[in-house]
Amino acid sequence: MDRNLLGYKGVRPVFLAVGFLTLVQSLSILLLATSLAEVISALFAGNPLKEQWGTALLFLLAFLVRHACGLLMSSISYRFAEKTGSAMRREMMDRLFRLGPRMAGDQGTGTLVTLVLEGVTKFRTYLELIIPRMVGMAVTPALLLVYVYTQDRMSGIILTLTMPIIIVFMILIGMTARKQMDRQLESYRTLSNHFVDSLRGLETLKFLGRSKDHSEAITEVSDRYRSATMRTLRVAFLSSFALDFFTMLSVASVAVSLGLRLVNGEMTLVTGLMILILAPEYFLPVRLVGADFHATLDGKEAGEAMKSIIDRETVKAVALEHSAPSSSEAVAGDEGRPEDLSGEEDTAYASSAAGKPGTNPSGGGNATGASGPDVSALPDSVFAWTDSSSLSLQGIGIRHEEDGPSSLEEISLQFTGTGTIGIIGESGAGKSTLIDVLAGFLHPSQGSIKINGYGVSALTDDTWRRQTSYIPQRPYIFSGTLADNVRFYYPEASLDAVAGAVAAAGLSPLADSLPDGLNEMIGGGGRSLSGGQEQRVALARALLSSRPIMLLDEPTAHLDIETEYELKETMLPLFEGKLVFLATHRLHWMSDMDVIIVMKQGRVAEVGTHQELLERKGTYYELVEAQLEGIH
């Protein structure tokens, strides 16, 4: 049984109801066996059939009660399984959105998609079967064994001794099946991820003429999954055969003992028949558990996998001290607010002391040791972003493993109002990690954050996330209409509003070329889109939501340069009036940014405008020279 089973909401009343029905069902089995034995014994003794109608009706009543209880138990378990499965899917989807794209990248998109779709269905089947089976195995054999002991001690002893043998054998078979199932599940995850990756890259493979060669890799992965499945099925069939064999052997032992004593006149026919009828019923719950074990094992594994994601420990953001922004916080260090922007109060700017030798960034406290009320206790207005809002990162550090290297270290930056912030650096410099902190996907390991004068340990609050729209390198296109994909952040948006966002994102030519326009199916099972078109869909999502903060993580890294420049011309005008963070390694974007943050080995190397950084001839200048992009 799953160790998490008793922790699901509403499971205890289900267990009580199923337990009561199982008790009634067990009593009906006793009545059924007793009345049937009496009828057969009376007929064998030569009594007329018409004298047995009362006992026969009692047998029929017990038979109906038994099956009615079974139907009720199945109905109760089914409703609980449906409710719990749906709740599990909602909780998992909510957790995945909270954990962000880094989680999806670590687990594999194929694994998560399979878990959410097929895993939930298998988990429902597991819940529907396991509850009545486990309760039945706990109640029915014990009650029947006690009754058998009152009728015949020798038969009771035989049943008592044979049951542990079957249970031990089930445990051994179950351990073997578990190992095989783990191998099959791992193979299935590999197949799922491989299938999704192959599906996404099929157009590229075909363009490069490698689609036929890639079919060999698909065949190899599929064969591994087939072999793992066949090994699991062999164990399942062997265990079912062995379980039935030992059960029949145990019943046969009871029958032989009863037959010998009947021949010797040591037992009445009624007692012998009744015990012989009860013996298979005594082993039936164990047989059902064994038979359903393999049918529900993958559901149990899926439930544990989903539960591990839902219960994944995350550091909860807490509220720190509240103070009004001081003038000293407006600029920190030499790389402060650019001189040419000093007169524009609404322009976003960044400041950093990390690049100044011998200077410790302000506010470098340890977030993990922070104590205070939950961030959700703060008013929503704290996270509302306007032209006069401010955001300050103070000594932020990210360490994914306790003894591992830091992905970010001593990051101190400040942003106000609206504007475009470029985040540039080599691969592994910490650009995406910084975006994850700003998007609320990561809780800093150290440091603190000030938002509109309120100190918080992280930006993981839902209110902040509702202020932001996130555009990754490869936005996900759902299987649905073009309009529904654009409505991702704003499901209730009207078709006119969707059309406006589509036009602003430069998708009107695509929509006009589709037979059904905005109602054309795209994504899986529909029309496929190019990389540039997918990014435009993501951009339309952000525009439709009207969220004041946009975070773009390498949005054009996989596009060819012509498509990128075309998309750039569309995107830049749409950044007006928003606070935009653009992390990229493409330097041609930087000349259009109000402020540039240069990352190097998890630290802020320098901050300034494009021209200032070129004149400084520091890290940014080295990047420009290395990429030879000819930026002046």
N, C-alpha and C positions, 0 to 999 in steps of 0.2 A: 504494500500500500504506500502511496506517496506520503512522505513526511509532512507535506504542506496541506494535505487533504482537510484536516480539522481546522485549518486557518482560514478557509474560504468563507465568505459571508453567507449566513443562512444555512450552513451545513449541519449544524446541531439539530435544529428542528426536523430536518430531513432524516437524519439518523434515528431520531426518536420515532418518527412516523413509520419508517421502514422497519425499525425494530419491533414496534407493536404489531404491524402487519405480519412480520415474520413469525412472531409468537403465535398469532392466530392461525397462520398457515401450518405451523408445526403441530398445533393441537388438532387441526383438521386432518393432518396426515395420520395421527394416532387414531382418530375416530374412523377414518377411512379404512385403515388396516384392520382395526378391530371388527368393524361391521362386515367387511368382506370375508374375513376369516370365519366369522360366525355363520354367515350364509353358506359358504362352501362346506364347512364342517357339518352343518345341519343337513344339507342336501346329500352329503356323503353318508350320513347316518340313516338316510331313507325318509326324512321328514318331507312332507309335501311342499311344493314351491309357494303355494298360496299363503302358507303360514309365515313366510319370510319377507312379505312385502314391507313390513315396518322397518326391518333391519336394512333391506335393500334401499328404501327411501332415505334412511339415515346415511348410507354409503353415498348415495347420489348428492345429498345435501353437503356432505363433507368434501366431495369431489368439486362441486361448484364453488364452495367457499375457498378451497385451496387455489383454484385458478383465478378467482376474483381478486384474491389478495395479491397474486402475482401480477395481474394487470394493473392494480393500483400502485404497487411498488414501482413498476416500470414507468407509469405515468408520472409519479412524483419525482423519480430520478431523472426522467427526461426533461421535465420543466426546470429542475435545478441545474442540470447540465447545460441547457440552452441559456439560461440566465447567467450562469457563471462564465460560460464560454464567451458570451457577448461582452460581459464586463471585463474579462481578461483581455480581449482584443482591444477594447477602448483604452484600458490602462496601459497596455503595451504601446499602442500608437502614441498616447500622450507622453509616455516615458521616452520613446524614440525621438519625438520632437524636442523634448527637453534636453536630451543628451546631445542632439545635434548631428551633423554629418560625420563627425569624427567617429562616432559609434558605428554608423552604417559602414564606414570604410574599414573599420577593424573587423566587424563581423562578416561582412560580405553582403551585398545587396540581395543576391540570390537566396542566401540563407534566411534573411529577415523576411523576404517576400513569401518564401515557402512556409516559414513559421507562422506568419500572420494569416495566411490563407488556408493551407492544408493542415498546419499544426493545430489550429483552433478546432477544426472539424474532428481531428483525431482525439483531441483532448476532451471534447464533448462526449464522444463514444466511450472513452475511458471512464468519465464520471458516471455516465448512464449505467454502465455495467458493474463497476467496481463496488459501488455502495451496497446494492442488494446482495451481491455475491459475498462480500466480506461479512455483512450482518448475518446472512444465511449460514455461513460456515461457522460463525460463533454461537448461534442460537440453536439451530435445528439439530445438529449431531449431538449436542450436549443433552437436549431435552429427550431425544429418542433413546440415547444411551441409558439415561436414568430410568426410563420406562422399561427398557429391555431387562435391566438388572432386577427390577421388581418382578418380572415374569420368569426369567431364566438366567441364573448367575453365570453359567458356563458360556452362553452366547454373549453375554455382556463382556466377559473377560476376553473372548476371541476378538470382538469388535474393538475393545480398548487397546489390545496389543497390535492389531493390524493398522490402525489409523496412524500412529507415529511413523511407521515404515513408509507409508504413502506420502506423508508430509515431508519427511527427510528426503525422499526421492524427488519430490517436487522442488525442494530447495536446491538440490544439486543440479537438476535440469534447468531451473530458473537462472542459476549463476552462469551456466554455460550459455543459455539463451541471451542473457544480458550482455555477455562479451560479444556475441555475434551481432546483437542489435546495435551495440555501440559502433562496431565496425561498419555495419550497414548505414547507420545514421551519418557517420563521418563521410562515407562514400557518397551518400545522398546530398550532403551539404556541398561537397566538391562538385558533384554533378549540377546542382542548382546554380552555384556561382559561375561555373564554366558555361552553362547554358545561357545565363543572362549576359555574361560578358561577350559570348559568341554572337548572341542576337544583336547586341549593341554595335559590335564591330563588324557585322556581316557585310555592310555596305563598303567599308574600308577594305576588308579582305578581298571582296569581289573586284574592287577597283584595282588592287595591287596584284590580282591574279593568283591569290593564295587560298581561295575558298576551298578548292578541292584538297589541297594539302592539309588544311585545317580539319577536314572531315576525319582524317586519321586520328587526330587528337580527340575528337568527339567520340569516335568509336572506342578508343582506349578507355576513356573515362566511363563510358556507358558499360563496357564489359566489366570493369571493376565493380560497378554498382550491381550488375546482374549477378556476378559471382558472389558478392556479399549477400544478396537477397536469397540466392539458392542455398547458401550455407545456413542462413537463418531458417528457411523453410524446412530444411532437412532436420534441424534440431526440433522445430515445432512438431513435425509429423512424428518423429521418434518419441518425443515426450508424450504426445497424445496416445500413441499406441501403448507405451509402457504404463501410463496411468490407467488406461482401461484394462490392461492385462492384470495389473496388481489388484485393481478393484474387483474384477471378476474372480480372481483367485481368493480374495478375502471372503466374498459372498459364498463362494463354493465351499470354503472351510466351514462357514456357519451352517450351510445346507447339509454337509456330510455329518456334522455333529448332531444336528437335529434329526436327520434320517436314522442314524444309528440308535438314538434314544427313543424314537418313535417305534422302531422295530422291536426294541427291548421292552416297550411298554412303560418307559420312564417319563413320558411326556404326552400330554393330550394333543390331539390334532389341531385344536383351535389355537393353542399357544404356539405350536410349531409353525403353522401357517402365518400367524400374525408376525412372528419374528422374521420369517423368511420374506414377508412383504416389506418389513421395515428396514432390513439390512441394505438393500440398494438405496433406499431413501436416506439412510445414514451416511453413505458415501457420496451421494449425489451433489451436495454443496461443494465438496472438495473437488470433485470431477469438473464442475462448472467453473470453479476458480482456475483450475489448471487449464481448461479449454480456452477460457477467455484471457488468460495471462498473456499469451502471445498476440492476441487480437488487440489488447489494450496497452501493451508495453510501449509501442511507439507513441501512443497518446500520453502515457505517463512521462516519457522522455520529453515530449513537446511541452507539456505543462511545466516541468521543471526548468526547461530552457527559458520559457516565457517568464516564469516566476523569478529566475535569476536576473533577467533584464529589468523587470519591474522593481525588484528589491535592491537593485544595484545601489550601493552606498554613494551618495553625493554629499559634498559639504554644503550645508544650508547657509544661505546668505543671511547675515545679521546686520542690524542697524548699529552704527557707531555714533560718535558724537555729532552734534549739529552745531555748525558755526557758519556765519555769513562769510562769503568769499572775501578775503583780504586783498589789499593791493599787492602785497608781496607774493601772492599766489598767482597773480596774473602773468608774470614772467619769471622763469627760474633759469638762471644761468645765461651764458653768452648767446646760446642758440635759442633766443626767445622769440617774441613776436617780431616778424619781419618789419623793418623800418618803413617799407613802402605800403604796409597795410595798417600802420598804427592809427590812422585816422578813421578807419572803418570799423565801427563797433559791431556790426553784424557779421563780419567775416570770420570764419573758423580759423583758429590758429593753434599751433602746438608748441609746447616748450619742453625742454629737456635739460637736465643737469647731468645725464649719464655720460654725455660726451665731454664734459669739462673735467680735466684731470684734478684729482684731489678733492672733489666735491661729492658729498653724499646726498642722494636725492632725498627730498623732504618726504615725510610721511612713510618711511620705510618700515612700518610695523609688520608684525606677523599676523596674517589674516586668520590662520588656523587657531590662534590663541585668543582671538577676539571674542568678546562676550557682549551680548546686548539683545534687545528684542528682535523678533523675526521681522525681516524686511517687509512682509505683507502687512505689518501693523502700521507702516508709514502711509500717509495719504497718497492717493494716486497722482496728485498734482506734483509730487516730488519728481516723478519720472516723466512728466509731460515735457516735451521738448519744444521750445519756442525760439524766436530770434534772440532772446536775452538769456537763454539757458546756458549752463556751464557744466562741464564734465572734467574731472581731474583724476588722473591715475597717479598714485603716489607709492613708489617703491614696489611696483608689481613684479612678482616672480611666479613662474609656473614650473613645477617639477612633477612629472607624471608618475614617477616611482620614487619612493622614499630615499633610496641610495643612488638613484640615477642622476644623469646630468640635467641641468636646467634648460628648458626650452625658451624661457624668458627670464631675464634677471635685471632687477633694479630699473624698471621702466617707470619714468615719471614724465607725464605728458598732460597737457590741458587743452581743452577744446571749448569754444563758445559759439553760439549762434549757428549760422549756416555757412557752407563753403565746401570745397573739395579738398580732401586730405589724401595724398598719395603715399602709399607704403611700399617702399622699394627695397630690394636686397637680393642676394643670391639665394639659391635653393637651400632650405634649412636654416635660413637666417632668423626665422620666427615670425614671418609675415602672417601666415595663416593662423598661428597660435594667438597673435594679437587680435586678429579679426574675431576669433572664437571668444576671447575675453570680452570684447566690445559687444558681441552678439548675445552674450549671456549663456554660451554653451560650456564655458569653463569657469570654475571657481579658482581664483588665484591662490597659490600656495602661501604667498606672503604679500604684504602690502595692503593698501586700502584704496577705496574709490570715493570720490565726492561728486554727488550729483545734485546740482542746485543748492549747494551748501550743506547737504545732508551726507554724512559719512556712512558708507555701506561697505561690506566686505566683498561683494560681487554684484554683478548685474543680472543675476539669474531670475529675477522677479518677473512674473508674467506681464505686469504692467509695463515694464521696460521693453519686453519683447514685442508687445503690441505697438510700440513706437518704431520698430525696426522692420525692414524688409531685407532679406538675405538672398544674394544671387551667387551661387557657387560656380565652379568651373564648368560643371556639366549639370545643368538643371534637369530635374526629373519631369518627364512628360507622361502624364497619367493617361490611361486608356479611357478616353472620353472625348467630348466635343472640344473644339478650339475655345469656345466661350467658357466652358467649365474649367478648362486649364487656366485661363486668364483669371477666373474668379477664385483662384486658390486662397488668397488672403481675404477675400470679400465675397463669400458665396451668395449673398442676397443682392448683389449688384444687378442693375437692369441691363438689358441687351444694348441699349443706347450708350450706357456708361462703358460697357465692354468694348463697343465699337470705337468709342473715343480713345480708349487706352490702346487699342490695336492700331489705330491710325497714328497715334503719337509715337508708338514703338516701331513704326515702319513696317507693320505687318499687313497693311491694307492690300498691297498687290497679291500677297499670298491668299488672303481671305477672298478677294475678288476672283481668284483663279479656281477656287474650290467649288464643286457642284452645289454643296449645301452651305457655302459661306461659313459663317461663324458656328454653324451647327454641324460642320463636317467632323467626323470621327478622326482623331489623331492618336498617336501613341501605339501601344500594343493592340494589334487587330485593326488598326486604322491606317491613315496615311502617315508615312514616316517624314520627319522634318530634318533638314540639314542642321549642322551645328550652329550656324548663324541664326537660323530661324528659331531654334530652341532658345537661344539667348534672348531673342526678341520677345518670345513668349514670357520668359522670366522677367524681362524688363516691363512688359505690359502688366504683369501681376503686381509688380512694385508700384507702378503708376496708378493702377486702379485702387490700390489700398490707401493711397494718399498718406502714407506713413512718412514722417519727417526725416527719418534716418535711413540711409541705404548703406549696406555693407556688401562689397563685391570682392570675392576671393578668386583671383586669377580668372576673370570671366571670359578672357579671350585667348587663354593659353593654348587651346587645342584648335584654334582657327587659323586658316591661312591668312597671310598679311593683307591681301586684298579685301577679304571679308571683314577682317578686323578694322581696317580703316573705314570701311563703309558703315560698320556698326558704331564705330566711334563718333562719326558725324551725327548719328541719330541720338546717341546717349548723352553727349556733352550738354546740349541745350536742355535736356530733361533733368539735369542735376541742379538747375536753378531753384533757389528757395529751399534746398535740403542740405542736411549735413551728410556728406558722402565720404565713405572710407573705401579707397580702391587699392587693394593689395595686388601687385603685379610685378613681373620681372621685365616687362616690356617698357623700355625707357621713353618711348615716344609719347606716352601718356603724360609724363611728368611736366612737360612745358605747359600743359593746360591745367595743372593743379595749383590751388592757392598756396598750399603748404606741402612740403615733402618730408616724410620721416624715413630716414635711411637706417635699415636694420643690418646688423652684422653680429653673427654668433649669439643671437638672443638678446642683444643690447641695442639701444638707440645710439648709432654712431654720430649722427648729426641731423639737424632740423633746419629748414629754411626754404626759400623759394628756389626755383630751378636756376635762376641767374646767380643768386647768392652762393649756392652750393658749387656751381661751376667755378666761380671766382675763388672760392675757398680751397679748391683743388685737394679735397679730402677723399673720403670713401666714395661719395657719389661721382666725383670726377673720374675716379679709377674705374667705376662701373661703366661710365659712358665710354671711356677709352677702350675698355675690354670688349664692349659690344659693337663698337665702331658704327654707331647709329648716325653719326654726323649731326648731333643736336648742337645748336649754337645758342 
